[in-house]
Amino acid sequence: MNGVRLFKSDLGLNIVVFVVRVFSEAQVEQMAKGTRSNRKAAKKGTRKGKRAGTPWTKFVKKIYNEMKAKNPNTKLGDAMRAASKRKSEM
């Protein structure tokens, strides 16, 4: 373990001992290979493609675009509320 250790002697005095660990060049190179970026690359998967939109999201998008044409300050939440009221049009 690297760092400073505190020992209590028989005389009641606290003695500070510095512990230093030196790594060989081979150990340093091996530690450098195990970086985070390498571990992340091993976990990455491939994407198979985008999922098709559901009928609900397509409907909300249609209503959002209609509302946005009338009022550019329209928010998506407003379009969702309006789409919920107009479910019979789906």
C-alpha positions in Angstrom: 0.0 0.0 0.0 1.4 3.4 -1.0 1.4 6.4 1.3 2.2 7.3 4.9 1.8 5.0 7.8 1.7 6.0 11.4 3.2 3.6 14.0 3.2 3.9 17.8 6.4 2.8 19.4 6.8 1.2 22.9 7.9 4.6 24.2 4.6 6.2 23.3 6.1 8.2 20.4 4.4 8.4 17.1 6.7 7.5 14.3 5.9 8.4 10.7 7.1 6.0 8.0 7.0 6.8 4.4 6.3 3.9 2.1 7.2 4.4 -1.5 6.5 1.9 -4.3 8.4 2.0 -7.6 7.0 0.4 -10.6 9.1 -1.1 -13.4 8.7 0.3 -16.9 6.9 -2.9 -18.0 4.4 -2.5 -15.2 3.7 1.1 -16.2 3.1 0.2 -19.8 0.8 -2.6 -18.8 -1.2 -0.2 -16.6 -1.4 2.3 -19.4 -3.0 -0.3 -21.7 -5.9 -0.8 -19.3 -7.4 2.7 -19.8 -11.1 3.4 -19.7 -11.4 4.0 -23.4 -10.3 0.5 -24.1 -12.8 -1.0 -21.7 -15.6 1.0 -23.2 -14.7 -0.1 -26.7 -15.0 -3.7 -25.6 -18.6 -3.1 -24.2 -19.9 -1.3 -27.3 -22.4 -3.1 -29.4 -23.7 -2.4 -32.9 -26.9 -0.7 -33.6 -29.2 -2.7 -35.8 -31.2 0.3 -37.1 -34.0 2.6 -35.9 -37.3 1.4 -34.7 -40.4 2.4 -36.7 -42.5 5.0 -35.0 -45.7 3.9 -33.2 -49.0 5.1 -34.5 -49.3 7.3 -31.4 -46.0 9.1 -31.9 -46.9 9.6 -35.6 -50.2 11.1 -34.6 -48.7 13.4 -32.0 -46.1 14.5 -34.5 -48.8 15.3 -37.0 -50.7 17.4 -34.5 -47.5 19.1 -33.3 -46.6 20.1 -36.8 -50.2 21.5 -37.3 -49.9 23.5 -34.1 -46.4 24.7 -34.8 -47.6 26.1 -38.2 -50.2 28.2 -36.4 -48.0 29.2 -33.4 -44.2 28.8 -33.5 -44.1 28.9 -29.6 -46.0 25.6 -29.3 -44.4 23.0 -27.1 -44.5 19.2 -27.5 -46.5 18.8 -24.2 -49.3 21.0 -25.7 -49.4 18.8 -28.7 -49.6 15.7 -26.6 -52.5 17.1 -24.6 -54.3 18.0 -27.8 -53.6 14.6 -29.3 -55.1 12.9 -26.2 -58.3 14.9 -26.7 -58.4 14.0 -30.5 -57.7 10.2 -30.1 -60.8 9.5 -32.2 -59.0 10.9 -35.3 -56.2 8.3 -35.0 
